[in-house]
């Protein structure tokens, strides 16, 4: 079936710009099919309808794309930063002009509510805008010489070809957060989007082509990760690998990248504690917990996975939180509900497993707890209270709309319980005591701490975790530096 015919038979027909829906990979300035007839079907998680398909590129095609990026690198790296800024700014403008189409497309393949998809497009575009400006600020650093008759200078140079591997839960923002930084630094890019949500990335490639990126500078490779990402990790020409996904896959890519000693940027799993002290603004804490838990239907590495509430306000918090959870609307993302479809049946099964395990170990089901009548990939927003410390949900990422709550009695206790994880990405803290804010924020072993609020991310922010939550940072000037190498030049200035 042609792309045009597919548009006529699905709700993709609502796109104002049909060319944003591409069923090809994008390599070296061309839209390409695979070496064979194998395709990957992409379905709408809300109803299982087939949206279209993308080619399953071979390892040889992935290697050819890497070679194209390598060939494009010298000219792109040599381009004046102001010229790279111009192209990135055009890309930003085109993304914002296509905001509604990009959000609609994202809902269809990912399932999130429409308002959240619009928010993600704004978020994605913000990285392009930020790094468009940062491209002009990769400055030379001078050093006061310790050697007589020597002049010393340090500069940052683009590292080379960057391999980017992006997830399904934020299919636009995770691509631009990586790609805009790499492109601004002067790197060329080969990116592999999740096979569950490739169309958002391909739409961004269409807009990148219109923005004027030279052939080979920005490439989107669809197919099996074993083939495409395997080619990236094996290639000595891919100098940087950036990955967002599970800690388990991160470990695998870490090992595969070792023989070529790549620079790695990894944003891996999260297991966020949400800590509520008795002196908090309770209404604010409850509202913050709703956002921290249920944004993106809970399918977010920043999602509050463990809610710890100090005993004096425990019952009041659970009651107020549960009332709000019961009022959440569940449905197809295009109707803009509070909770959309989960990405696939395995995600729903994980919710069922975590709920059953917690109840078996003594937790109390306050609301929800089962599949939702909206469809196979929907799960009821759920609240579990009195969850024991040995429950699976307190040791694994749930990645869904199930909130697990437990009481605590002391600051030392809750800090110890919060830190009992290897995935230290973000922690949430609610208290009105300034000394406790400083003390607990310092004690929490996480890369980011949100105090009395939920929203903390953005383009200027160094996003990342500690322990096995990842390596390096994305966003901010540090995100750009990850795609550069430091060069030191020492010049003799002695007179003959």
N, C-alpha and C positions, 0 to 999 in steps of 0.2 A: 504494500500500500504506500502511495506517495505521501510526502509530508503534507501536501495540500489536502489530500483526501482524509488524512488523519485529523486535520484541523476541522474539517467539516463534520466529522462524526463524534467529536468530543467537545467538552467545554473549553478546550483550547481555542475554539472558534471565537471566544470572547476577547482574544488578544487584539489590540488595536494595530499592532505591528507583527504580522504572522512570521516574519523572518527571524524573530527572536526565538522561535521554536526550531531548533536544528537537530537533525538526527544523524549527524556526522561528527567525527573528531575534527579538531582544528590543528593542523600541523604545517609549519613553514609557510603560513599565509594562505593555506588551501583547506577546503572542507573535504575530508577524505573518508572513504569507507575502509573496511578491513581487508585483509589479504584473502579472506574466505567469506563464506556466507553466514558465519555465526554472528548472531546479534544478541544483545542483552535487552530484554523487555523491561520497560519501566511502567509501574502501575500506580494508580491513585490509592493510597492506603485507606482512604475513607470508604471506598466502595469496591475496590479491586479492579476497576476498569483499566484497561490497557491504554496508556497515554501515547506510547510510541516505543522506539527502540534506538539503541546506539550501537556502533560497531565494536566488536571485540578485537581490538588491535592485537597483533602478535608481538612477541618480544622483539622480533626484527624490526617491526615498524616503530616500536618505542625507541629502539636504539637509533633508528634513522632520525627520529624527532630530536633526540638528544644531540645528534650530530648537527642537525639544522640549527639548534639553539647555540651550539658551540661555534658554528660558522658565523652566526649573527652577532656573537658576543663582542668581538673587537670593535666593530663600528658603533654598537650601542654604548659600550663602555666609554668610547672616545667622544661620544656626543656631549656637547656642552650641557651641564646640568639644567640650564634654563630651557633647553630644547626638550629634555625629558619632562620637565615641569609642564611645558605647554601641552604635550601629548597626554600626560596624566590628567591635567585639568579638563581637557576635551572629553576624556573618558568619564571623568566625574560628572560633567554636565549631561552627557548622554545617559548615564545611569539614572540620574535624577529625572530626566525627561521621560524615561521608560519605567518610572517607579511603579505605576499601577500594573503594567504588564508583567514586570519582574515579580511583583508580589503575588499576582494571580498564578503565575507559572509555579512559583514556589509552593503555594498552597496545594496545588494539584499533585505535585510529586512528593511533598514532604508531609502535608496534612495539618500544619499548624494553623491557628486562627488567622484570618486575613489581616487584622490590625497588627498582629505580631509580625507577620510577613512584611507589611509596610515598614514597620519599625526596623526590621533587619535590613531592608534595602537602604534605609537612611544610614544605618550603622555601617553597612558595607561601603557606601559612598564616602562616608566620613574618613575612612582609611585612605582612600584614593586622594581626597582633598588634602589630608594632613601630610601624606608622603610626597605629594606634588610640591609642597613648600619645603619639606625637609631635604629634597634632592639638592637644593641650593645651599645647604648648611653642613655638608660633609667637609669640614674645614681642616686645613693643615694646622698642626700643632707644633709650636716651636719648643726647643729644649735649651736651657742655659747650659752651655758646654762645660764639661769638666776637663776637657783636653785643650791644651794650648793650640792655637792656630787651626781650630776645627769649628765648623758650623754644623749644627745638628737640626734635623727636621724629621717630623713624623707625619705621615699622611695615611688616609684610608683609601684603599682601592677596591673595586668590585671583585668579588671572589671568583665569579665565573658563572657556569650554569647552575641554577637552583632547581632542585626537584621539590615539588609541593604536593602533599597528600592531604586531602580535605575530607571532612566527615559529612554525614547526611543531615545532622540536626541544624546546622547553620550553613547551608550550601553556598550562599553568596558571601556572607561576611567573613567566613574563614578563608575563602579564596582571596578576597581583596586584602585582608589583613596581612597575608603572606606576600601575595604578588605585588601589591603596591610598594611595599618596603623593598623587595628585591629589585623591582624595576627602577625605583628611584635611586637605588645604590649603583645601578649600572649593570646589574645581572640580567641575564636572559632566563626564561622560565619554561619548565615543562611541568604541567600540573595534572594530577590524576584525581578527579572528583569521585565521590562514592557512586557506585553503580546504581544505588537506589535513588539518587537525586542528581543525575548528570546534567539535566536540561538548564538548571540555573547557571551552572558554570559555562555551558555552551552559549547561553544568551549573553553572558558577560564577554565571551570571546567575540561574538558578533559585534558588540559595541566597541570592543577594543580595536577590532579591524577598522571600524568606521572612524575611530579616534586617530588612526594613523600610525599605530605601532608597526614598525618594519617587519617583514616576513621573518619568521624564526625567533622573534623576540618573545612572543607570548603564545604558548601551545597548550592545548587541552587534549589529553590522551584518555580515551575511554577504553574499558576492557577489564579483564580480570586483574586484580591487584598482584597476583603472583607473577603475571607476565609483565605488566607495565611498571609496577613499583620495583619488582625484581630487577628489571633492566636499569632502573635508577640507582638502586643500591649497589649493583655490580659495576656500574660505569665509573671509571676514574675521571671522567670529564664532568660528572655531576659533583660539584665541590661543596654544595650545601644541601642538606635534606631537611625539610620542615614538615612535621607530621602532627596532626591533631586526631586523637582517637584514644583507644583503650590503652591502659598500661601494658597489657599482655602483648598487643601488637607492637607497641613502642619498644618493648624489650627485644622482640624479634628483629625489628628494623635496626636497632642499635647494634645487634650482633652482625647483621648482614652488611652494615656500613663500615665495620671495623677494618676489613682488609684494605679499603681505599681511604681510610682515615678522614672521613668527611666531617665537616662542621655540622652539628646537629642542633635543631631547634624542635623541641617536642612539648606539646601541651597534651598531657595524658589524663588519666582518670581523676575524678574528684570524689570526695566523701565528706561533704561540708557539714560541720556542726552548726546549729543555730541555737545560741545560748541566751536564755532569758533570765535575768536576775529579778528578784522581787521588787527592787526599787525602780524598775523600768516604767516607761509610759506604756501601760498594757495595751491600750487600743492601737497605738503605733506599732508595737511589737507584733500584735496579731496581724495587722495589715501587711507589715513587712514580711512576716512568715508566709502569708498567702502568695505574695509575689515570688519570694525565694523558692518556694516549693513547686508552684504550679505553672510558672512561665514555661512556654514551649511544651505544655502538657507534662512537665516534669522531666523532659528529655534534654537535660542541660547539665554540663559538667559542673556548673555553679549551683545547681539545685540543692536546697537544704535537704540533706538525706537523714540527718539525726537531729531531732528537736529536743533540747534539754531545757527544762523549765524548773526554776527554784520552787521548792515545795509550797511556800506560803501563797503563791499565786498560781499553782499548778492547776487546780480544778477550774479556776476562773478562766485561765488561758485556754484549756481544752474545750470548755463550753463555748466560749466566744469564737474560737477557731473553727470548731465543728459547725456552728451556725453558718458561718460564711462558706464553708466547704459545701454544705448541703445546698446552698443557693447557686453554686456554679452551674453554668449551662454547658452541656456536652453536645457536640454535633459536627457536621461537615464544616471544615475550615472556611469555606466560602460564605457561610452564614454568619461568620465572625462570632463563634461561641467563646466561652472561657477555656474550654478544653477540647482539643481536636483529636483526631485519630493518632494512635501510636504507629510507629513506622512499619511494623509487621507483626505477625502472629507470635514470633519468639519474644517480642517485647511484652505482649499481653501475658504470655505464659510466665514470664519472670515476675510480673505483678502478682499473679495467682500464687506462685511459689513462695514469695516473700510474705504474703498475707497468711497463707496456710501455716508456714513455719512459725511466724510470730504468735499466732493464735494457739498453736499446739504447745508453745513454750510459756503460755500464760498471759499474753497480751489481751487487751480488751478492744473489740471492734466497736467504734463509736458511730461510724457511718461508712457506707460504701462496701467495698470488699469483693466485688465480682464484676464480670464483664458487663458492659453497658448495652442496652437494647439498640443503640444507634448503629451497631455493626460489629463485625468480627474483630476489628482492630481498635475497639473502644473499650476503655475500662473506667469504672466509676471512680470519681474523686473519693479518696479513702482516708480515714483517720484511724490510726491505731494508738491506743493509750496504754500506759503501763508496760511498755515494751521492755523485755528483759535484755540484759547486756549481751547474752549469747545468741540473740536472734540474728538470722542471716542479714536482715535489713540494716542492722547496725555494723555489719562488716563488709557489705557489698553495695556498690552503686545500684540503686533501684531503677533509675532512668524511667520514671513514670509517675503517675499521679497518686502515689501512696505516701502519706505522711506518718512517720513513726515518732512518738513522743514518750519521754521518760522524765521522771522527777530527779532532782539532785538536791543535796543539802549543804554543800560548801563549795567555795571557790576552788580550792585545791582539787576536790573530787572532780568537778566538771572539766577543769583544764586537763587533768589526766585522762579522762574519758574522751575528750575532744581530740587530744593528741595521739590517741591509740589508733593510728592509721598510717599507712605508708603513702597515701595520696593526699598530701597537704597542699591543696590548691587554694581554697577560700574558706574562711570561717566568718560567721555572723555573730555579733555581740550586741545585746541590748541591756543597758544600764545607764543610770543618771549620775553615777559616782565618778568624777574625773580621775581620781586616783586608781580606781578599779579599771577604768578604760585603759589607762596607760599600762597598768600592771598586767592585765590579762592580754591585751594586744601584744605585749612583748613576749608573754609566755606561750602564746599559741604558735605552734609549729606549722605555719601556713604561709604561702607566698603573698596572700592578700587577706586583709581583715576589713570587714564592713561593720562600722559602728553606728547603731541606731538608724540604719538605712539598708536598702537592698541594692539599688543601682550604684555601681562603682566603676563600671568599665567605660572605655572610650578610647579614641585614637591616641590621645596623649599619654595613656596609662601603660606602664610596663606590666603586661599580663603574663602570669605564669605562677608555677608552684614550686614546692620544695620536696625533698625526698623523692619518691617515685611518681610524683605528679608531673614531672617534666624536666626539661633542660632549657635554659635560656629564657628570654622574654620576647613577647610579641607586642606590637604597638609601641608608641613613644620612640624617641631617638634610638633607644637600645634595640628595638626591633629592626631598625635599618642597619645598625652596626653588625648585626648577626650575619649580614650578607656582604661584609667587607673583610679585607685583611689589612692589618697594620704594616706599613712599610716604613723603615727607618733608614735615612740617608745621612751619612756623615761625610762632609766635604772638607778637604784640606784647603785652608785659605792663607797658608804661609806664603810670604814673598820669597821669590827665588834669591 
